[in-house]
Amino acid sequence: MIDPIAPTPPKKPPSRVPVYLAAADTLAEQIADQPVGTRLPSEEELAKQLGISRLTARAALAALERRYLVRRRQGSGTFVSRRVDYLISRHHPPSWSQSVRSAGLTPDVRTTGWRLASPSPDVRRRMRIGPRRQVLALSRDRFIDNELVGFAESFFDTAVVPDLTQVLDPAASLYGVLADHYGLQPVRGWFGVAIDPAPPEVAEHLGLTGRPPVISIRSRTDAAARDHRPVELTVSWLRADVFRVEIDFDT
């Protein structure tokens, strides 16, 4: 584990700035160059080192957590955190795993289930699928450095990706399989993004308390090699404290 930092006392804040915010700003400056995973001192240690009360130290850490600069793990402590930049663009490969690797972290995808399903009207419309056809539904959990950070359900047009259940390794990148095995030249055809309080079932699945904000992404992948025919539609949920979504919209 990375050695904990030793913070220095905060500068005397202006009269209108609460002490806990001044302490939070001081800590933010001191951890800016620290590696992800660096452990911060305990609330009691911070209070002594910064010359503030323990309640003020707790409030300062809570402020840093709201800024997504630290992450507190019950029973383990408080650690430096950085959000993963997740770019959504028509010109950027629609690959979640690649985005995580670009941030210098290790992605892991674990398949939790397959099934043939009758899609909802919205999925049919987005996928341009007739009323009687079924789709292949795939559920997957997403991890970064062995921590659950999101999950997704994807719907596939089986006419475009036959035998996908035999081809796709449980931990493989969907983008890689569509590009390399099927030769579809996958591109992002449509997307929608929302940030809302976590629905109860999402909060439970991700182990979140208090229903904090989560990022909901609906994204369709088209096959450029098949006249941009829709091939896959994914509905995913990502933790807002782990990901920073940037949308580059180019008409």
PyRosetta script that sets phi, psi and omega in degrees:
from pyrosetta import init, pose_from_sequence

init()
pose = pose_from_sequence("MIDPIAPTPPKKPPSRVPVYLAAADTLAEQIADQPVGTRLPSEEELAKQLGISRLTARAALAALERRYLVRRRQGSGTFVSRRVDYLISRHHPPSWSQSVRSAGLTPDVRTTGWRLASPSPDVRRRMRIGPRRQVLALSRDRFIDNELVGFAESFFDTAVVPDLTQVLDPAASLYGVLADHYGLQPVRGWFGVAIDPAPPEVAEHLGLTGRPPVISIRSRTDAAARDHRPVELTVSWLRADVFRVEIDFDT")
pose.set_psi(1, 144.6)
pose.set_omega(1, 179.8)
pose.set_phi(2, -67.5)
pose.set_psi(2, 138.9)
pose.set_omega(2, -179.4)
pose.set_phi(3, -62.6)
pose.set_psi(3, 144.3)
pose.set_omega(3, 178.9)
pose.set_phi(4, -68.1)
pose.set_psi(4, 153.0)
pose.set_omega(4, 177.9)
pose.set_phi(5, -81.0)
pose.set_psi(5, 162.0)
pose.set_omega(5, 176.8)
pose.set_phi(6, -119.9)
pose.set_psi(6, 94.4)
pose.set_omega(6, -174.9)
pose.set_phi(7, -69.2)
pose.set_psi(7, 156.3)
pose.set_omega(7, 175.8)
pose.set_phi(8, -104.7)
pose.set_psi(8, 156.5)
pose.set_omega(8, -177.7)
pose.set_phi(9, -58.0)
pose.set_psi(9, 144.8)
pose.set_omega(9, -179.7)
pose.set_phi(10, -72.0)
pose.set_psi(10, 156.2)
pose.set_omega(10, 174.1)
pose.set_phi(11, -67.5)
pose.set_psi(11, 153.1)
pose.set_omega(11, 179.1)
pose.set_phi(12, -62.0)
pose.set_psi(12, 119.6)
pose.set_omega(12, -174.8)
pose.set_phi(13, -74.9)
pose.set_psi(13, 155.0)
pose.set_omega(13, 171.1)
pose.set_phi(14, -57.8)
pose.set_psi(14, 155.9)
pose.set_omega(14, -172.4)
pose.set_phi(15, -59.0)
pose.set_psi(15, -27.1)
pose.set_omega(15, -175.7)
pose.set_phi(16, -90.8)
pose.set_psi(16, -5.8)
pose.set_omega(16, -179.1)
pose.set_phi(17, -95.6)
pose.set_psi(17, 122.1)
pose.set_omega(17, 177.8)
pose.set_phi(18, -58.1)
pose.set_psi(18, 148.2)
pose.set_omega(18, -177.2)
pose.set_phi(19, -59.8)
pose.set_psi(19, -38.7)
pose.set_omega(19, -176.7)
pose.set_phi(20, -66.8)
pose.set_psi(20, -32.3)
pose.set_omega(20, 177.6)
pose.set_phi(21, -72.3)
pose.set_psi(21, -37.4)
pose.set_omega(21, 176.4)
pose.set_phi(22, -63.7)
pose.set_psi(22, -40.6)
pose.set_omega(22, 177.8)
pose.set_phi(23, -65.7)
pose.set_psi(23, -39.9)
pose.set_omega(23, 178.5)
pose.set_phi(24, -63.2)
pose.set_psi(24, -41.5)
pose.set_omega(24, 179.5)
pose.set_phi(25, -64.4)
pose.set_psi(25, -40.0)
pose.set_omega(25, 178.7)
pose.set_phi(26, -63.1)
pose.set_psi(26, -45.9)
pose.set_omega(26, 179.0)
pose.set_phi(27, -63.9)
pose.set_psi(27, -39.0)
pose.set_omega(27, -179.8)
pose.set_phi(28, -60.2)
pose.set_psi(28, -40.7)
pose.set_omega(28, 178.0)
pose.set_phi(29, -65.2)
pose.set_psi(29, -39.9)
pose.set_omega(29, -174.3)
pose.set_phi(30, -73.8)
pose.set_psi(30, -27.6)
pose.set_omega(30, -178.1)
pose.set_phi(31, -98.1)
pose.set_psi(31, -0.1)
pose.set_omega(31, -175.1)
pose.set_phi(32, -57.8)
pose.set_psi(32, -35.2)
pose.set_omega(32, -177.5)
pose.set_phi(33, -103.3)
pose.set_psi(33, 7.9)
pose.set_omega(33, -179.4)
pose.set_phi(34, -81.9)
pose.set_psi(34, 144.5)
pose.set_omega(34, 178.6)
pose.set_phi(35, -64.1)
pose.set_psi(35, 150.8)
pose.set_omega(35, 173.8)
pose.set_phi(36, -58.3)
pose.set_psi(36, 134.6)
pose.set_omega(36, -179.2)
pose.set_phi(37, 99.2)
pose.set_psi(37, -7.7)
pose.set_omega(37, 176.5)
pose.set_phi(38, -62.6)
pose.set_psi(38, 130.9)
pose.set_omega(38, -177.4)
pose.set_phi(39, -86.4)
pose.set_psi(39, 131.6)
pose.set_omega(39, 174.9)
pose.set_phi(40, -85.3)
pose.set_psi(40, 156.6)
pose.set_omega(40, 175.4)
pose.set_phi(41, -61.3)
pose.set_psi(41, 163.5)
pose.set_omega(41, 177.7)
pose.set_phi(42, -68.8)
pose.set_psi(42, 168.6)
pose.set_omega(42, 178.5)
pose.set_phi(43, -58.1)
pose.set_psi(43, -41.9)
pose.set_omega(43, -179.5)
pose.set_phi(44, -65.1)
pose.set_psi(44, -42.4)
pose.set_omega(44, 179.1)
pose.set_phi(45, -66.4)
pose.set_psi(45, -41.5)
pose.set_omega(45, 178.2)
pose.set_phi(46, -61.4)
pose.set_psi(46, -42.4)
pose.set_omega(46, -179.0)
pose.set_phi(47, -59.0)
pose.set_psi(47, -42.9)
pose.set_omega(47, -180.0)
pose.set_phi(48, -69.0)
pose.set_psi(48, -43.4)
pose.set_omega(48, -175.5)
pose.set_phi(49, -71.6)
pose.set_psi(49, -31.5)
pose.set_omega(49, -178.5)
pose.set_phi(50, -95.0)
pose.set_psi(50, -8.6)
pose.set_omega(50, -179.5)
pose.set_phi(51, 71.0)
pose.set_psi(51, 38.1)
pose.set_omega(51, -179.9)
pose.set_phi(52, -129.7)
pose.set_psi(52, 172.1)
pose.set_omega(52, 178.2)
pose.set_phi(53, -77.3)
pose.set_psi(53, 163.3)
pose.set_omega(53, 179.2)
pose.set_phi(54, -65.2)
pose.set_psi(54, -37.0)
pose.set_omega(54, 177.9)
pose.set_phi(55, -63.6)
pose.set_psi(55, -37.2)
pose.set_omega(55, 177.8)
pose.set_phi(56, -68.5)
pose.set_psi(56, -39.5)
pose.set_omega(56, 176.9)
pose.set_phi(57, -62.1)
pose.set_psi(57, -41.1)
pose.set_omega(57, 178.9)
pose.set_phi(58, -63.4)
pose.set_psi(58, -41.8)
pose.set_omega(58, 179.3)
pose.set_phi(59, -66.2)
pose.set_psi(59, -35.9)
pose.set_omega(59, 178.6)
pose.set_phi(60, -65.3)
pose.set_psi(60, -42.5)
pose.set_omega(60, 178.5)
pose.set_phi(61, -65.6)
pose.set_psi(61, -38.0)
pose.set_omega(61, 177.6)
pose.set_phi(62, -63.3)
pose.set_psi(62, -37.3)
pose.set_omega(62, 178.0)
pose.set_phi(63, -65.4)
pose.set_psi(63, -40.3)
pose.set_omega(63, 177.4)
pose.set_phi(64, -66.8)
pose.set_psi(64, -35.1)
pose.set_omega(64, 178.2)
pose.set_phi(65, -67.2)
pose.set_psi(65, -37.8)
pose.set_omega(65, 177.2)
pose.set_phi(66, -66.2)
pose.set_psi(66, -25.9)
pose.set_omega(66, 176.1)
pose.set_phi(67, -86.0)
pose.set_psi(67, 0.1)
pose.set_omega(67, -179.6)
pose.set_phi(68, 64.2)
pose.set_psi(68, 29.0)
pose.set_omega(68, 178.9)
pose.set_phi(69, -93.4)
pose.set_psi(69, -22.1)
pose.set_omega(69, 176.7)
pose.set_phi(70, -136.1)
pose.set_psi(70, 162.0)
pose.set_omega(70, 175.7)
pose.set_phi(71, -132.8)
pose.set_psi(71, 128.6)
pose.set_omega(71, -179.4)
pose.set_phi(72, -101.1)
pose.set_psi(72, 129.7)
pose.set_omega(72, 179.4)
pose.set_phi(73, -115.1)
pose.set_psi(73, 121.4)
pose.set_omega(73, -176.4)
pose.set_phi(74, -58.4)
pose.set_psi(74, 126.9)
pose.set_omega(74, 178.5)
pose.set_phi(75, 85.0)
pose.set_psi(75, -8.7)
pose.set_omega(75, -177.5)
pose.set_phi(76, -115.5)
pose.set_psi(76, -36.8)
pose.set_omega(76, -178.5)
pose.set_phi(77, 128.4)
pose.set_psi(77, -164.6)
pose.set_omega(77, -178.4)
pose.set_phi(78, -116.5)
pose.set_psi(78, 133.8)
pose.set_omega(78, -172.6)
pose.set_phi(79, -131.3)
pose.set_psi(79, 147.3)
pose.set_omega(79, 175.9)
pose.set_phi(80, -61.4)
pose.set_psi(80, 136.1)
pose.set_omega(80, -177.3)
pose.set_phi(81, -131.5)
pose.set_psi(81, 155.1)
pose.set_omega(81, 172.5)
pose.set_phi(82, -138.4)
pose.set_psi(82, 139.3)
pose.set_omega(82, 177.0)
pose.set_phi(83, -83.6)
pose.set_psi(83, 147.4)
pose.set_omega(83, 177.9)
pose.set_phi(84, -82.3)
pose.set_psi(84, 127.4)
pose.set_omega(84, 175.3)
pose.set_phi(85, -74.3)
pose.set_psi(85, 118.5)
pose.set_omega(85, -179.4)
pose.set_phi(86, -114.9)
pose.set_psi(86, 103.2)
pose.set_omega(86, -176.1)
pose.set_phi(87, -88.3)
pose.set_psi(87, 128.3)
pose.set_omega(87, 175.0)
pose.set_phi(88, -113.3)
pose.set_psi(88, 114.0)
pose.set_omega(88, -176.1)
pose.set_phi(89, -153.0)
pose.set_psi(89, 151.9)
pose.set_omega(89, 176.3)
pose.set_phi(90, -65.6)
pose.set_psi(90, -23.8)
pose.set_omega(90, -175.0)
pose.set_phi(91, -102.0)
pose.set_psi(91, 4.0)
pose.set_omega(91, -179.7)
pose.set_phi(92, -109.7)
pose.set_psi(92, 132.4)
pose.set_omega(92, -178.2)
pose.set_phi(93, -53.9)
pose.set_psi(93, 131.3)
pose.set_omega(93, -179.1)
pose.set_phi(94, -75.8)
pose.set_psi(94, 63.3)
pose.set_omega(94, -176.2)
pose.set_phi(95, -123.5)
pose.set_psi(95, 113.2)
pose.set_omega(95, 177.6)
pose.set_phi(96, -65.6)
pose.set_psi(96, -43.9)
pose.set_omega(96, -178.1)
pose.set_phi(97, -60.8)
pose.set_psi(97, -40.0)
pose.set_omega(97, -179.6)
pose.set_phi(98, -65.7)
pose.set_psi(98, -37.5)
pose.set_omega(98, 178.2)
pose.set_phi(99, -62.3)
pose.set_psi(99, -41.0)
pose.set_omega(99, -179.5)
pose.set_phi(100, -68.1)
pose.set_psi(100, -42.9)
pose.set_omega(100, 179.0)
pose.set_phi(101, -63.4)
pose.set_psi(101, -36.3)
pose.set_omega(101, 179.4)
pose.set_phi(102, -62.9)
pose.set_psi(102, -25.1)
pose.set_omega(102, 178.4)
pose.set_phi(103, -85.8)
pose.set_psi(103, 2.3)
pose.set_omega(103, 178.6)
pose.set_phi(104, 82.1)
pose.set_psi(104, 18.4)
pose.set_omega(104, -179.4)
pose.set_phi(105, -114.3)
pose.set_psi(105, 171.4)
pose.set_omega(105, -175.6)
pose.set_phi(106, -108.9)
pose.set_psi(106, 111.9)
pose.set_omega(106, 178.4)
pose.set_phi(107, -84.3)
pose.set_psi(107, 155.0)
pose.set_omega(107, 175.1)
pose.set_phi(108, -147.9)
pose.set_psi(108, 129.1)
pose.set_omega(108, -179.8)
pose.set_phi(109, -118.4)
pose.set_psi(109, 130.9)
pose.set_omega(109, -177.7)
pose.set_phi(110, -125.3)
pose.set_psi(110, 119.2)
pose.set_omega(110, 179.8)
pose.set_phi(111, -72.7)
pose.set_psi(111, 130.6)
pose.set_omega(111, -178.6)
pose.set_phi(112, -110.9)
pose.set_psi(112, -9.3)
pose.set_omega(112, 178.0)
pose.set_phi(113, 175.0)
pose.set_psi(113, 150.9)
pose.set_omega(113, 173.7)
pose.set_phi(114, -122.9)
pose.set_psi(114, 153.3)
pose.set_omega(114, 171.1)
pose.set_phi(115, -170.1)
pose.set_psi(115, 152.5)
pose.set_omega(115, 168.8)
pose.set_phi(116, -85.2)
pose.set_psi(116, 134.3)
pose.set_omega(116, -173.7)
pose.set_phi(117, -138.7)
pose.set_psi(117, 152.1)
pose.set_omega(117, 169.9)
pose.set_phi(118, -88.4)
pose.set_psi(118, 112.1)
pose.set_omega(118, -172.4)
pose.set_phi(119, -69.6)
pose.set_psi(119, 158.0)
pose.set_omega(119, 175.7)
pose.set_phi(120, -68.4)
pose.set_psi(120, 162.6)
pose.set_omega(120, 178.0)
pose.set_phi(121, -55.2)
pose.set_psi(121, -37.7)
pose.set_omega(121, -179.1)
pose.set_phi(122, -67.0)
pose.set_psi(122, -42.0)
pose.set_omega(122, 178.4)
pose.set_phi(123, -64.8)
pose.set_psi(123, -41.1)
pose.set_omega(123, 177.9)
pose.set_phi(124, -59.9)
pose.set_psi(124, -43.7)
pose.set_omega(124, -178.0)
pose.set_phi(125, -65.5)
pose.set_psi(125, -45.3)
pose.set_omega(125, -178.8)
pose.set_phi(126, -67.9)
pose.set_psi(126, -34.7)
pose.set_omega(126, -178.1)
pose.set_phi(127, -89.2)
pose.set_psi(127, -9.0)
pose.set_omega(127, -178.6)
pose.set_phi(128, 58.0)
pose.set_psi(128, 50.3)
pose.set_omega(128, -178.3)
pose.set_phi(129, -111.3)
pose.set_psi(129, 138.9)
pose.set_omega(129, -178.9)
pose.set_phi(130, -65.8)
pose.set_psi(130, 168.0)
pose.set_omega(130, -172.5)
pose.set_phi(131, -68.5)
pose.set_psi(131, -21.2)
pose.set_omega(131, -175.9)
pose.set_phi(132, -102.2)
pose.set_psi(132, -6.6)
pose.set_omega(132, -175.7)
pose.set_phi(133, -85.5)
pose.set_psi(133, 146.9)
pose.set_omega(133, 175.0)
pose.set_phi(134, -101.1)
pose.set_psi(134, 162.8)
pose.set_omega(134, 176.5)
pose.set_phi(135, -122.3)
pose.set_psi(135, 161.9)
pose.set_omega(135, 174.9)
pose.set_phi(136, -92.5)
pose.set_psi(136, 118.8)
pose.set_omega(136, -179.0)
pose.set_phi(137, -101.0)
pose.set_psi(137, 132.7)
pose.set_omega(137, -177.7)
pose.set_phi(138, -126.4)
pose.set_psi(138, 127.6)
pose.set_omega(138, 177.3)
pose.set_phi(139, -107.9)
pose.set_psi(139, 133.3)
pose.set_omega(139, -178.0)
pose.set_phi(140, -141.2)
pose.set_psi(140, 141.3)
pose.set_omega(140, 172.1)
pose.set_phi(141, -97.0)
pose.set_psi(141, 146.9)
pose.set_omega(141, -178.4)
pose.set_phi(142, -118.3)
pose.set_psi(142, 131.2)
pose.set_omega(142, -177.4)
pose.set_phi(143, -125.0)
pose.set_psi(143, 149.9)
pose.set_omega(143, 168.8)
pose.set_phi(144, -126.9)
pose.set_psi(144, 121.3)
pose.set_omega(144, -177.8)
pose.set_phi(145, 50.0)
pose.set_psi(145, 45.4)
pose.set_omega(145, 176.1)
pose.set_phi(146, 68.6)
pose.set_psi(146, 14.9)
pose.set_omega(146, 176.8)
pose.set_phi(147, -110.6)
pose.set_psi(147, 130.0)
pose.set_omega(147, -179.8)
pose.set_phi(148, -68.6)
pose.set_psi(148, 120.0)
pose.set_omega(148, -176.4)
pose.set_phi(149, -122.5)
pose.set_psi(149, -5.6)
pose.set_omega(149, 179.8)
pose.set_phi(150, 178.1)
pose.set_psi(150, 172.8)
pose.set_omega(150, 174.5)
pose.set_phi(151, -152.9)
pose.set_psi(151, 163.7)
pose.set_omega(151, -174.6)
pose.set_phi(152, -149.8)
pose.set_psi(152, 153.9)
pose.set_omega(152, 170.7)
pose.set_phi(153, -123.6)
pose.set_psi(153, 125.6)
pose.set_omega(153, -177.7)
pose.set_phi(154, -115.8)
pose.set_psi(154, 145.0)
pose.set_omega(154, 179.7)
pose.set_phi(155, -121.1)
pose.set_psi(155, 129.5)
pose.set_omega(155, -174.0)
pose.set_phi(156, -119.1)
pose.set_psi(156, 143.8)
pose.set_omega(156, 170.2)
pose.set_phi(157, -80.7)
pose.set_psi(157, 107.8)
pose.set_omega(157, -174.5)
pose.set_phi(158, -66.4)
pose.set_psi(158, -19.5)
pose.set_omega(158, 177.5)
pose.set_phi(159, -70.8)
pose.set_psi(159, -24.1)
pose.set_omega(159, -178.6)
pose.set_phi(160, -93.4)
pose.set_psi(160, -32.4)
pose.set_omega(160, -178.6)
pose.set_phi(161, -125.2)
pose.set_psi(161, 67.8)
pose.set_omega(161, 179.0)
pose.set_phi(162, -64.0)
pose.set_psi(162, 146.5)
pose.set_omega(162, 176.6)
pose.set_phi(163, 61.8)
pose.set_psi(163, 28.8)
pose.set_omega(163, -177.9)
pose.set_phi(164, -61.4)
pose.set_psi(164, -35.2)
pose.set_omega(164, -178.9)
pose.set_phi(165, -63.0)
pose.set_psi(165, -26.9)
pose.set_omega(165, 177.9)
pose.set_phi(166, -87.1)
pose.set_psi(166, -24.8)
pose.set_omega(166, -174.4)
pose.set_phi(167, -87.5)
pose.set_psi(167, -38.8)
pose.set_omega(167, -171.3)
pose.set_phi(168, -83.4)
pose.set_psi(168, 118.6)
pose.set_omega(168, 172.4)
pose.set_phi(169, -69.5)
pose.set_psi(169, 142.1)
pose.set_omega(169, -176.9)
pose.set_phi(170, -53.8)
pose.set_psi(170, -27.7)
pose.set_omega(170, -177.9)
pose.set_phi(171, -109.4)
pose.set_psi(171, 9.0)
pose.set_omega(171, -175.7)
pose.set_phi(172, -79.9)
pose.set_psi(172, 161.8)
pose.set_omega(172, 175.4)
pose.set_phi(173, -79.0)
pose.set_psi(173, 126.9)
pose.set_omega(173, 177.4)
pose.set_phi(174, -60.6)
pose.set_psi(174, -42.2)
pose.set_omega(174, -179.3)
pose.set_phi(175, -58.8)
pose.set_psi(175, -43.8)
pose.set_omega(175, -179.5)
pose.set_phi(176, -63.0)
pose.set_psi(176, -40.0)
pose.set_omega(176, 179.7)
pose.set_phi(177, -67.7)
pose.set_psi(177, -43.6)
pose.set_omega(177, 179.5)
pose.set_phi(178, -63.6)
pose.set_psi(178, -36.1)
pose.set_omega(178, -177.7)
pose.set_phi(179, -80.2)
pose.set_psi(179, -46.9)
pose.set_omega(179, -170.7)
pose.set_phi(180, -87.8)
pose.set_psi(180, -45.8)
pose.set_omega(180, -177.2)
pose.set_phi(181, -79.0)
pose.set_psi(181, -46.2)
pose.set_omega(181, -175.9)
pose.set_phi(182, -93.3)
pose.set_psi(182, -13.4)
pose.set_omega(182, 178.8)
pose.set_phi(183, 61.3)
pose.set_psi(183, 39.1)
pose.set_omega(183, -173.2)
pose.set_phi(184, -89.4)
pose.set_psi(184, -9.6)
pose.set_omega(184, -174.6)
pose.set_phi(185, 51.7)
pose.set_psi(185, 63.0)
pose.set_omega(185, -174.9)
pose.set_phi(186, -65.8)
pose.set_psi(186, 135.8)
pose.set_omega(186, 177.2)
pose.set_phi(187, -136.0)
pose.set_psi(187, 157.3)
pose.set_omega(187, 178.6)
pose.set_phi(188, -77.4)
pose.set_psi(188, 119.1)
pose.set_omega(188, -177.7)
pose.set_phi(189, -96.6)
pose.set_psi(189, -29.2)
pose.set_omega(189, -179.3)
pose.set_phi(190, -162.1)
pose.set_psi(190, 151.3)
pose.set_omega(190, 175.7)
pose.set_phi(191, -155.5)
pose.set_psi(191, 156.9)
pose.set_omega(191, 173.7)
pose.set_phi(192, -143.7)
pose.set_psi(192, 140.6)
pose.set_omega(192, -175.9)
pose.set_phi(193, -131.5)
pose.set_psi(193, 139.2)
pose.set_omega(193, 174.6)
pose.set_phi(194, -144.3)
pose.set_psi(194, 149.0)
pose.set_omega(194, 174.3)
pose.set_phi(195, -121.1)
pose.set_psi(195, 115.2)
pose.set_omega(195, -175.4)
pose.set_phi(196, -140.9)
pose.set_psi(196, 163.5)
pose.set_omega(196, 171.4)
pose.set_phi(197, -57.0)
pose.set_psi(197, 141.0)
pose.set_omega(197, -176.3)
pose.set_phi(198, -62.3)
pose.set_psi(198, 126.1)
pose.set_omega(198, 171.1)
pose.set_phi(199, -57.8)
pose.set_psi(199, 152.4)
pose.set_omega(199, -175.5)
pose.set_phi(200, -52.0)
pose.set_psi(200, -42.9)
pose.set_omega(200, -177.3)
pose.set_phi(201, -69.2)
pose.set_psi(201, -31.6)
pose.set_omega(201, 178.0)
pose.set_phi(202, -71.6)
pose.set_psi(202, -45.2)
pose.set_omega(202, 178.4)
pose.set_phi(203, -59.5)
pose.set_psi(203, -41.3)
pose.set_omega(203, 179.9)
pose.set_phi(204, -65.5)
pose.set_psi(204, -43.2)
pose.set_omega(204, -178.2)
pose.set_phi(205, -64.5)
pose.set_psi(205, -38.3)
pose.set_omega(205, -177.5)
pose.set_phi(206, -89.5)
pose.set_psi(206, -1.7)
pose.set_omega(206, 179.1)
pose.set_phi(207, 70.3)
pose.set_psi(207, 33.5)
pose.set_omega(207, -178.0)
pose.set_phi(208, -97.7)
pose.set_psi(208, 142.1)
pose.set_omega(208, 177.3)
pose.set_phi(209, -108.8)
pose.set_psi(209, 146.2)
pose.set_omega(209, 177.0)
pose.set_phi(210, 78.6)
pose.set_psi(210, 7.3)
pose.set_omega(210, 178.4)
pose.set_phi(211, 51.0)
pose.set_psi(211, 60.6)
pose.set_omega(211, 177.9)
pose.set_phi(212, -70.4)
pose.set_psi(212, 169.6)
pose.set_omega(212, 178.4)
pose.set_phi(213, -63.3)
pose.set_psi(213, 141.3)
pose.set_omega(213, 173.4)
pose.set_phi(214, -131.1)
pose.set_psi(214, 159.6)
pose.set_omega(214, -178.8)
pose.set_phi(215, -99.1)
pose.set_psi(215, 124.1)
pose.set_omega(215, 176.2)
pose.set_phi(216, -106.3)
pose.set_psi(216, 123.6)
pose.set_omega(216, -179.0)
pose.set_phi(217, -123.4)
pose.set_psi(217, 125.3)
pose.set_omega(217, 171.8)
pose.set_phi(218, -111.5)
pose.set_psi(218, 123.8)
pose.set_omega(218, -172.5)
pose.set_phi(219, -141.5)
pose.set_psi(219, 133.9)
pose.set_omega(219, 177.1)
pose.set_phi(220, -110.5)
pose.set_psi(220, 134.6)
pose.set_omega(220, 176.4)
pose.set_phi(221, -103.6)
pose.set_psi(221, 129.5)
pose.set_omega(221, 178.3)
pose.set_phi(222, -108.3)
pose.set_psi(222, 155.4)
pose.set_omega(222, 179.4)
pose.set_phi(223, -97.2)
pose.set_psi(223, 103.1)
pose.set_omega(223, -179.8)
pose.set_phi(224, -62.8)
pose.set_psi(224, -28.3)
pose.set_omega(224, -179.6)
pose.set_phi(225, -78.1)
pose.set_psi(225, -7.1)
pose.set_omega(225, 179.5)
pose.set_phi(226, -122.8)
pose.set_psi(226, 45.5)
pose.set_omega(226, 180.0)
pose.set_phi(227, 56.5)
pose.set_psi(227, 38.0)
pose.set_omega(227, 176.9)
pose.set_phi(228, 57.9)
pose.set_psi(228, 38.5)
pose.set_omega(228, 175.9)
pose.set_phi(229, -72.5)
pose.set_psi(229, 133.8)
pose.set_omega(229, 177.5)
pose.set_phi(230, -60.6)
pose.set_psi(230, 133.5)
pose.set_omega(230, -178.3)
pose.set_phi(231, -119.3)
pose.set_psi(231, -29.2)
pose.set_omega(231, -175.1)
pose.set_phi(232, -154.9)
pose.set_psi(232, 140.6)
pose.set_omega(232, 175.6)
pose.set_phi(233, -126.6)
pose.set_psi(233, 126.8)
pose.set_omega(233, -177.5)
pose.set_phi(234, -119.8)
pose.set_psi(234, 135.0)
pose.set_omega(234, 171.7)
pose.set_phi(235, -113.7)
pose.set_psi(235, 115.0)
pose.set_omega(235, -174.8)
pose.set_phi(236, -126.3)
pose.set_psi(236, 153.8)
pose.set_omega(236, 175.7)
pose.set_phi(237, -122.9)
pose.set_psi(237, 129.5)
pose.set_omega(237, -179.5)
pose.set_phi(238, -128.1)
pose.set_psi(238, 145.2)
pose.set_omega(238, 178.2)
pose.set_phi(239, -69.9)
pose.set_psi(239, 128.8)
pose.set_omega(239, -177.9)
pose.set_phi(240, -71.1)
pose.set_psi(240, -19.4)
pose.set_omega(240, 178.0)
pose.set_phi(241, -82.2)
pose.set_psi(241, -7.5)
pose.set_omega(241, -178.6)
pose.set_phi(242, -108.9)
pose.set_psi(242, -30.0)
pose.set_omega(242, -174.6)
pose.set_phi(243, -119.8)
pose.set_psi(243, 143.9)
pose.set_omega(243, 171.7)
pose.set_phi(244, -118.6)
pose.set_psi(244, 112.5)
pose.set_omega(244, -175.9)
pose.set_phi(245, -91.3)
pose.set_psi(245, 130.1)
pose.set_omega(245, 175.3)
pose.set_phi(246, -120.8)
pose.set_psi(246, 128.2)
pose.set_omega(246, -179.4)
pose.set_phi(247, -108.6)
pose.set_psi(247, 121.1)
pose.set_omega(247, 177.7)
pose.set_phi(248, -108.1)
pose.set_psi(248, 97.7)
pose.set_omega(248, -175.0)
pose.set_phi(249, -97.8)
pose.set_psi(249, 118.2)
pose.set_omega(249, -179.5)
pose.set_phi(250, -124.4)
pose.set_psi(250, 111.9)
pose.set_omega(250, -177.8)
pose.set_phi(251, -72.4)
pose.dump_pdb("model.pdb")
